[in-house]
């Protein structure tokens, strides 16, 4: 069974999608996106600077466009048995699986980026990557910190990103280092994504999601909040609303896809970060299976 996976923020690079523009269908979609956004995002993607591409109102739609347009160009060759996306990538996955229209997906991604930016500006906050500790150890220490800090991205075994107030993340990093973390690396991000501090953004985005039509996808969509597969539009919409303040359970998502029969993972979008995470989860699953046997 073939699983298609879609990357999130951080996968962008200058020149992304330029080769796709040669395809007439892709060119038409890029031009449509330029009109919806109100500026030529394609020009920034193809030949802008790193700084331009890092702007919130550019980064998220750029990654979304690269992923979705690539899936559209694949046409009849895009035959997923299941799909999933990492954070922002969940919106790409939903469009690729025909649960969201291209236009609605793009508008939601724009609204999401704007809402997140406002939440970041309202309260200084940050994130940190914790390497070399078991998930339950990170969870326990975060719960003990007397400030806002939570597990945010379960990327793969031994790699978990925490998110929260600057004080909370700093305190947690110190405690996690004492507990034996190989690294506790603060990330160069402007806010505490996938944490309770994104509640204002969640409320703002909820109205946009509730006003958007979502259809039954062509295959199950494994969603971030609980790593389970969904095809019911109402459930998909509810999970999408929870996503901004909930954790991205990527380790569990890949594990569930493997358990449900996935034999091939195809990354659709810029870069190949998710492929590396999939390999690490797969090795852990194989090791666990061998130990049980």
Secondary structure as a PSIPRED ss2 file (coil, helix, strand):
# PSIPRED VFORMAT (PSIPRED V4.0)

   1 X C   1.000  0.000  0.000
   2 X E   0.000  0.000  1.000
   3 X E   0.000  0.000  1.000
   4 X E   0.000  0.000  1.000
   5 X E   0.000  0.000  1.000
   6 X E   0.000  0.000  1.000
   7 X C   1.000  0.000  0.000
   8 X C   1.000  0.000  0.000
   9 X C   1.000  0.000  0.000
  10 X C   1.000  0.000  0.000
  11 X C   1.000  0.000  0.000
  12 X C   1.000  0.000  0.000
  13 X C   1.000  0.000  0.000
  14 X C   1.000  0.000  0.000
  15 X C   1.000  0.000  0.000
  16 X C   1.000  0.000  0.000
  17 X C   1.000  0.000  0.000
  18 X C   1.000  0.000  0.000
  19 X C   1.000  0.000  0.000
  20 X H   0.000  1.000  0.000
  21 X H   0.000  1.000  0.000
  22 X H   0.000  1.000  0.000
  23 X C   1.000  0.000  0.000
  24 X H   0.000  1.000  0.000
  25 X H   0.000  1.000  0.000
  26 X H   0.000  1.000  0.000
  27 X H   0.000  1.000  0.000
  28 X H   0.000  1.000  0.000
  29 X H   0.000  1.000  0.000
  30 X H   0.000  1.000  0.000
  31 X H   0.000  1.000  0.000
  32 X H   0.000  1.000  0.000
  33 X H   0.000  1.000  0.000
  34 X H   0.000  1.000  0.000
  35 X H   0.000  1.000  0.000
  36 X H   0.000  1.000  0.000
  37 X H   0.000  1.000  0.000
  38 X C   1.000  0.000  0.000
  39 X C   1.000  0.000  0.000
  40 X C   1.000  0.000  0.000
  41 X H   0.000  1.000  0.000
  42 X H   0.000  1.000  0.000
  43 X H   0.000  1.000  0.000
  44 X H   0.000  1.000  0.000
  45 X H   0.000  1.000  0.000
  46 X H   0.000  1.000  0.000
  47 X H   0.000  1.000  0.000
  48 X C   1.000  0.000  0.000
  49 X C   1.000  0.000  0.000
  50 X H   0.000  1.000  0.000
  51 X H   0.000  1.000  0.000
  52 X H   0.000  1.000  0.000
  53 X H   0.000  1.000  0.000
  54 X H   0.000  1.000  0.000
  55 X C   1.000  0.000  0.000
  56 X H   0.000  1.000  0.000
  57 X H   0.000  1.000  0.000
  58 X H   0.000  1.000  0.000
  59 X H   0.000  1.000  0.000
  60 X H   0.000  1.000  0.000
  61 X H   0.000  1.000  0.000
  62 X H   0.000  1.000  0.000
  63 X H   0.000  1.000  0.000
  64 X H   0.000  1.000  0.000
  65 X H   0.000  1.000  0.000
  66 X H   0.000  1.000  0.000
  67 X H   0.000  1.000  0.000
  68 X H   0.000  1.000  0.000
  69 X H   0.000  1.000  0.000
  70 X H   0.000  1.000  0.000
  71 X H   0.000  1.000  0.000
  72 X H   0.000  1.000  0.000
  73 X H   0.000  1.000  0.000
  74 X H   0.000  1.000  0.000
  75 X H   0.000  1.000  0.000
  76 X H   0.000  1.000  0.000
  77 X H   0.000  1.000  0.000
  78 X C   1.000  0.000  0.000
  79 X C   1.000  0.000  0.000
  80 X C   1.000  0.000  0.000
  81 X C   1.000  0.000  0.000
  82 X E   0.000  0.000  1.000
  83 X E   0.000  0.000  1.000
  84 X E   0.000  0.000  1.000
  85 X E   0.000  0.000  1.000
  86 X C   1.000  0.000  0.000
  87 X C   1.000  0.000  0.000
  88 X C   1.000  0.000  0.000
  89 X H   0.000  1.000  0.000
  90 X H   0.000  1.000  0.000
  91 X H   0.000  1.000  0.000
  92 X H   0.000  1.000  0.000
  93 X H   0.000  1.000  0.000
  94 X H   0.000  1.000  0.000
  95 X H   0.000  1.000  0.000
  96 X H   0.000  1.000  0.000
  97 X C   1.000  0.000  0.000
  98 X C   1.000  0.000  0.000
  99 X C   1.000  0.000  0.000
 100 X C   1.000  0.000  0.000
 101 X C   1.000  0.000  0.000
 102 X H   0.000  1.000  0.000
 103 X H   0.000  1.000  0.000
 104 X H   0.000  1.000  0.000
 105 X H   0.000  1.000  0.000
 106 X H   0.000  1.000  0.000
 107 X H   0.000  1.000  0.000
 108 X H   0.000  1.000  0.000
 109 X H   0.000  1.000  0.000
 110 X H   0.000  1.000  0.000
 111 X H   0.000  1.000  0.000
 112 X H   0.000  1.000  0.000
 113 X H   0.000  1.000  0.000
 114 X H   0.000  1.000  0.000
 115 X H   0.000  1.000  0.000
 116 X H   0.000  1.000  0.000
 117 X H   0.000  1.000  0.000
 118 X H   0.000  1.000  0.000
 119 X H   0.000  1.000  0.000
 120 X H   0.000  1.000  0.000
 121 X H   0.000  1.000  0.000
 122 X H   0.000  1.000  0.000
 123 X C   1.000  0.000  0.000
 124 X C   1.000  0.000  0.000
 125 X E   0.000  0.000  1.000
 126 X E   0.000  0.000  1.000
 127 X E   0.000  0.000  1.000
 128 X E   0.000  0.000  1.000
 129 X E   0.000  0.000  1.000
 130 X E   0.000  0.000  1.000
 131 X E   0.000  0.000  1.000
 132 X C   1.000  0.000  0.000
 133 X C   1.000  0.000  0.000
 134 X C   1.000  0.000  0.000
 135 X H   0.000  1.000  0.000
 136 X H   0.000  1.000  0.000
 137 X H   0.000  1.000  0.000
 138 X H   0.000  1.000  0.000
 139 X H   0.000  1.000  0.000
 140 X H   0.000  1.000  0.000
 141 X H   0.000  1.000  0.000
 142 X H   0.000  1.000  0.000
 143 X H   0.000  1.000  0.000
 144 X H   0.000  1.000  0.000
 145 X C   1.000  0.000  0.000
 146 X C   1.000  0.000  0.000
 147 X C   1.000  0.000  0.000
 148 X C   1.000  0.000  0.000
 149 X E   0.000  0.000  1.000
 150 X E   0.000  0.000  1.000
 151 X E   0.000  0.000  1.000
 152 X E   0.000  0.000  1.000
 153 X E   0.000  0.000  1.000
 154 X E   0.000  0.000  1.000
 155 X E   0.000  0.000  1.000
 156 X E   0.000  0.000  1.000
 157 X C   1.000  0.000  0.000
 158 X C   1.000  0.000  0.000
 159 X E   0.000  0.000  1.000
 160 X E   0.000  0.000  1.000
 161 X E   0.000  0.000  1.000
 162 X E   0.000  0.000  1.000
 163 X E   0.000  0.000  1.000
 164 X E   0.000  0.000  1.000
 165 X E   0.000  0.000  1.000
 166 X H   0.000  1.000  0.000
 167 X H   0.000  1.000  0.000
 168 X H   0.000  1.000  0.000
 169 X H   0.000  1.000  0.000
 170 X H   0.000  1.000  0.000
 171 X H   0.000  1.000  0.000
 172 X H   0.000  1.000  0.000
 173 X H   0.000  1.000  0.000
 174 X H   0.000  1.000  0.000
 175 X H   0.000  1.000  0.000
 176 X H   0.000  1.000  0.000
 177 X H   0.000  1.000  0.000
 178 X H   0.000  1.000  0.000
 179 X C   1.000  0.000  0.000
 180 X C   1.000  0.000  0.000
 181 X C   1.000  0.000  0.000
 182 X C   1.000  0.000  0.000
 183 X E   0.000  0.000  1.000
 184 X E   0.000  0.000  1.000
 185 X E   0.000  0.000  1.000
 186 X E   0.000  0.000  1.000
 187 X C   1.000  0.000  0.000
 188 X C   1.000  0.000  0.000
 189 X C   1.000  0.000  0.000
 190 X C   1.000  0.000  0.000
 191 X C   1.000  0.000  0.000
 192 X C   1.000  0.000  0.000
 193 X C   1.000  0.000  0.000
 194 X C   1.000  0.000  0.000
 195 X C   1.000  0.000  0.000
 196 X H   0.000  1.000  0.000
 197 X H   0.000  1.000  0.000
 198 X H   0.000  1.000  0.000
 199 X H   0.000  1.000  0.000
 200 X H   0.000  1.000  0.000
 201 X H   0.000  1.000  0.000
 202 X H   0.000  1.000  0.000
 203 X H   0.000  1.000  0.000
 204 X H   0.000  1.000  0.000
 205 X H   0.000  1.000  0.000
 206 X H   0.000  1.000  0.000
 207 X H   0.000  1.000  0.000
 208 X H   0.000  1.000  0.000
 209 X H   0.000  1.000  0.000
 210 X H   0.000  1.000  0.000
 211 X C   1.000  0.000  0.000
 212 X C   1.000  0.000  0.000
 213 X C   1.000  0.000  0.000
 214 X C   1.000  0.000  0.000
 215 X C   1.000  0.000  0.000
 216 X C   1.000  0.000  0.000
 217 X C   1.000  0.000  0.000
 218 X C   1.000  0.000  0.000
 219 X C   1.000  0.000  0.000
 220 X E   0.000  0.000  1.000
 221 X E   0.000  0.000  1.000
 222 X E   0.000  0.000  1.000
 223 X C   1.000  0.000  0.000
 224 X C   1.000  0.000  0.000
 225 X C   1.000  0.000  0.000
 226 X C   1.000  0.000  0.000
 227 X C   1.000  0.000  0.000
 228 X C   1.000  0.000  0.000
 229 X E   0.000  0.000  1.000
 230 X E   0.000  0.000  1.000
 231 X C   1.000  0.000  0.000
 232 X C   1.000  0.000  0.000
 233 X H   0.000  1.000  0.000
 234 X H   0.000  1.000  0.000
 235 X H   0.000  1.000  0.000
 236 X H   0.000  1.000  0.000
 237 X H   0.000  1.000  0.000
 238 X H   0.000  1.000  0.000
 239 X H   0.000  1.000  0.000
 240 X H   0.000  1.000  0.000
 241 X H   0.000  1.000  0.000
 242 X H   0.000  1.000  0.000
 243 X C   1.000  0.000  0.000
 244 X C   1.000  0.000  0.000
 245 X C   1.000  0.000  0.000
 246 X C   1.000  0.000  0.000
 247 X C   1.000  0.000  0.000
 248 X E   0.000  0.000  1.000
 249 X C   1.000  0.000  0.000
 250 X H   0.000  1.000  0.000
 251 X H   0.000  1.000  0.000
 252 X H   0.000  1.000  0.000
 253 X H   0.000  1.000  0.000
 254 X H   0.000  1.000  0.000
 255 X H   0.000  1.000  0.000
 256 X H   0.000  1.000  0.000
 257 X H   0.000  1.000  0.000
 258 X H   0.000  1.000  0.000
 259 X H   0.000  1.000  0.000
 260 X C   1.000  0.000  0.000
 261 X C   1.000  0.000  0.000
 262 X C   1.000  0.000  0.000
 263 X C   1.000  0.000  0.000
 264 X E   0.000  0.000  1.000
 265 X E   0.000  0.000  1.000
 266 X E   0.000  0.000  1.000
 267 X E   0.000  0.000  1.000
 268 X C   1.000  0.000  0.000
 269 X C   1.000  0.000  0.000
 270 X C   1.000  0.000  0.000
 271 X C   1.000  0.000  0.000
 272 X C   1.000  0.000  0.000
 273 X H   0.000  1.000  0.000
 274 X H   0.000  1.000  0.000
 275 X H   0.000  1.000  0.000
 276 X H   0.000  1.000  0.000
 277 X H   0.000  1.000  0.000
 278 X H   0.000  1.000  0.000
 279 X H   0.000  1.000  0.000
 280 X H   0.000  1.000  0.000
 281 X H   0.000  1.000  0.000
 282 X H   0.000  1.000  0.000
 283 X H   0.000  1.000  0.000
 284 X H   0.000  1.000  0.000
 285 X H   0.000  1.000  0.000
 286 X H   0.000  1.000  0.000
 287 X H   0.000  1.000  0.000
 288 X H   0.000  1.000  0.000
 289 X H   0.000  1.000  0.000
 290 X H   0.000  1.000  0.000
 291 X H   0.000  1.000  0.000
 292 X H   0.000  1.000  0.000
 293 X C   1.000  0.000  0.000
